[in-house]
Amino acid sequence: MGDLVRYPDNTESRIVSGAGAALSHNGQPMAIVGSATDNGDTIVSSLQSSGQIREYADDDGIPGLLQPDYQVVKPD
């Protein structure tokens, strides 16, 4: 999150949601398909297709998944 999306007209928008606690780098959730941007758009495709994040209905869910501005809490 925090990275920029660049559009064909050279405008940019900041990514504000991501994979939550399932996948992060330096405490920031990684952007995934479904991530939102600060202008209200949603990432709908990716060049990367080999990874998956699964959330099961009978589980508590993934903390921060697609929640805007979520910060990953690192255990002590």
C-alpha atoms as one frame of an Amber mdcrd trajectory, in Angstrom:
protein
   0.000   0.000   0.000   1.136   3.497  -0.666   2.447   2.628  -4.110   1.086
   4.524  -7.065  -1.074   3.389  -9.947  -0.277   5.263 -13.147  -3.024   5.670
 -15.732  -2.591   5.996 -19.521  -3.175   9.772 -19.252  -0.200   9.946 -16.782
  -2.377  10.729 -13.747  -1.617   8.768 -10.583  -3.550   7.381  -7.631  -2.242
   5.919  -4.340  -3.121   2.312  -3.401  -4.893   2.362  -0.011  -5.798  -1.288
   0.685  -4.160  -4.658   0.216  -3.603  -8.208   1.440  -3.638  -7.301   5.129
  -1.742  -9.688   7.404  -1.685 -12.400   4.697   1.114 -10.783   2.669   3.192
  -7.756   3.615   6.554  -6.063   3.121   8.097  -3.759   5.746   4.799  -3.643
   7.650   2.746  -2.601   4.629   0.195  -4.967   3.063   0.967  -5.836  -0.557
  -1.441  -4.674  -3.245  -3.599  -7.412  -4.743  -6.445  -7.651  -7.226  -9.322
  -5.998  -5.359  -7.135  -3.333  -3.724  -8.632   0.157  -3.704  -7.005   3.438
  -4.687  -7.522   6.855  -3.138  -9.577   8.008  -6.129 -12.111   5.181  -5.662
 -10.834   2.838  -8.381 -10.152  -0.851  -7.758  -7.278  -2.958  -9.119  -8.990
  -5.466 -11.420  -6.072  -7.394 -12.953  -2.404  -8.215 -12.442   0.510  -9.466
 -14.504   1.274 -11.853 -11.606  -0.917 -14.941 -11.604   0.960 -17.611  -9.654
   0.062 -16.636  -6.078  -3.218 -16.966  -4.222  -4.636 -15.759  -0.933  -7.521
 -17.836   0.384  -9.985 -16.802   3.044 -12.260 -19.579   4.312 -15.862 -19.010
   5.421 -15.426 -21.067   8.612 -12.319 -19.124   9.727 -11.999 -15.771  11.507
 -10.774 -14.129   8.314  -7.545 -12.377   7.404  -6.893  -9.289   9.530  -6.821
  -6.169   7.365  -7.740  -7.875   4.085  -8.706  -5.047   1.690  -9.201  -2.645
   4.635  -7.971   0.867   3.761  -4.789   2.026   5.552  -4.395  -1.208   7.572
  -0.960  -1.544   9.211   0.449  -5.021   9.861   1.192  -5.559  13.551   4.487
  -7.381  14.002   4.646  -9.766  16.991   7.243  -8.975  19.667
